[in-house]
């Protein structure tokens, strides 16, 4: 008899909210798909016109702030870390520690769907490093390397 292996390949909003402490309006990932443990995953963010950042950035021509795309990358990486099972049992809090090599290529507007493609670069104990590419319709709109520390609660 062979033992079935359960593998998490996607996380809905409920699983994300169990993994991260963030809540509206600062929860910036709606779903995570194509999960391969802590090695890789794609966070999905549906950008809508009724989000609070568009009241001031910029009301006449709304543009999704680049810093929020970087935060969305970090949140996606945090979900991968927590749900991978490599950190032991929750509760853990993920603290964003660095942003490197950030580049913003194209504006993102309401109606766009951002995909945060996150790839683990390395891990040392409770420190994790990821490379991220934010894409809309297959085109890179932002990229960065981010790191985080996992701390027990």
C-alpha positions in Angstrom: 0.0 0.0 0.0 1.4 3.4 -1.0 0.9 6.4 1.2 -0.8 9.4 -0.4 1.1 12.7 -0.2 -0.9 15.8 0.3 0.6 18.8 -1.4 -0.6 22.4 -1.1 -0.8 23.9 -4.6 -3.1 26.9 -3.9 -4.2 29.1 -1.0 -7.5 30.9 -0.9 -8.1 34.1 1.1 -9.1 32.1 4.2 -5.7 30.2 4.2 -3.9 33.5 3.5 -5.6 35.2 6.5 -4.6 32.2 8.7 -1.0 32.6 7.6 -0.6 36.4 7.8 -1.8 38.9 10.3 -2.6 41.5 7.6 -6.3 42.6 7.1 -8.1 45.1 4.9 -7.0 47.6 3.7 -3.4 46.2 4.0 -4.0 42.6 2.9 -2.7 42.8 -0.7 -2.9 39.2 -1.9 -6.3 37.6 -2.8 -5.0 34.1 -3.6 -1.7 32.2 -4.0 -1.4 29.6 -6.8 1.2 27.3 -8.3 2.7 26.7 -4.8 5.8 24.5 -4.7 6.5 24.5 -1.0 8.6 27.5 -0.1 10.4 27.4 -3.4 7.9 29.2 -5.6 4.4 30.5 -5.8 2.3 33.1 -7.5 0.3 35.6 -5.5 -2.8 37.1 -7.2 -4.1 40.7 -6.5 -7.2 41.9 -8.3 -6.8 45.7 -8.4 -10.2 47.5 -8.0 -11.1 51.2 -8.3 -12.7 51.3 -4.9 -9.5 50.6 -2.9 -8.5 53.4 -0.5 -5.1 54.2 -2.0 -6.8 55.5 -5.1 -8.4 58.4 -3.1 -5.0 60.0 -3.1 -2.8 58.1 -5.7 -4.0 59.7 -8.0 -7.7 60.5 -8.1 -7.9 61.7 -11.7 -5.6 59.0 -13.0 -5.5 56.1 -10.5 -2.2 54.2 -10.3 -1.5 51.4 -7.9 1.5 52.5 -5.7 4.7 50.6 -6.4 5.4 50.3 -2.7 2.2 48.3 -2.4 3.3 46.0 -5.1 6.5 45.3 -3.1 4.4 44.7 -0.1 2.3 42.3 -2.1 5.4 40.4 -3.1 6.5 40.2 0.5 3.1 39.0 1.6 3.1 36.3 -1.1 6.6 35.2 0.1 5.3 35.2 3.7 2.4 32.9 2.8 4.9 30.5 1.1 7.1 30.4 4.2 4.3 29.8 6.7 2.4 27.3 4.6 5.4 25.3 3.5 5.7 23.5 6.8 9.4 24.2 6.9 9.0 26.6 9.8 7.3 24.2 12.2 3.8 24.9 13.6 2.2 28.3 13.5 1.7 30.8 14.9 4.6 32.6 13.3 4.8 36.3 12.4 6.6 37.2 9.3 8.6 40.5 9.5 9.7 42.1 6.3 13.4 43.0 6.6 14.9 44.2 3.3 14.0 45.4 -0.2 16.8 45.2 -2.8 17.0 45.9 -6.6 13.5 47.2 -6.8 12.4 48.4 -10.2 9.1 49.7 -11.4 8.5 49.2 -15.1 4.9 50.0 -16.0 1.9 51.6 -14.1 -0.8 49.3 -12.8 -4.4 50.6 -12.9 -7.8 49.5 -11.6 -9.0 46.5 -13.5 -5.6 44.9 -13.7 -4.7 41.6 -12.1 -1.2 41.5 -10.6 0.6 38.2 -10.4 3.5 38.2 -7.9 5.9 35.5 -9.1 8.0 34.7 -6.0 11.1 32.4 -6.1 13.1 31.5 -3.0 16.7 32.5 -3.3 18.0 31.2 0.0 17.1 30.5 3.6 19.2 30.5 6.7 17.5 29.5 9.9 14.6 31.9 10.3 15.7 34.3 7.5 14.3 33.9 4.0 15.3 35.7 0.7 13.0 35.8 -2.3 13.2 37.3 -5.8 9.9 38.6 -7.1 8.4 39.7 -10.4 5.0 41.5 -10.5 3.3 40.8 -13.8 0.2 42.1 -15.5 -0.9 40.2 -18.6 2.5 38.5 -18.7 4.5 41.7 -18.7 6.8 42.6 -15.8 5.5 45.8 -14.1 7.8 45.6 -11.0 10.6 43.5 -9.6 12.5 43.2 -6.4 14.4 41.0 -4.0 12.9 40.9 -0.5 13.8 39.2 2.7 11.9 38.4 5.9 12.4 36.9 9.3 10.0 34.4 10.9 9.4 35.0 14.6 7.4 32.8 16.9 4.5 34.4 18.6 
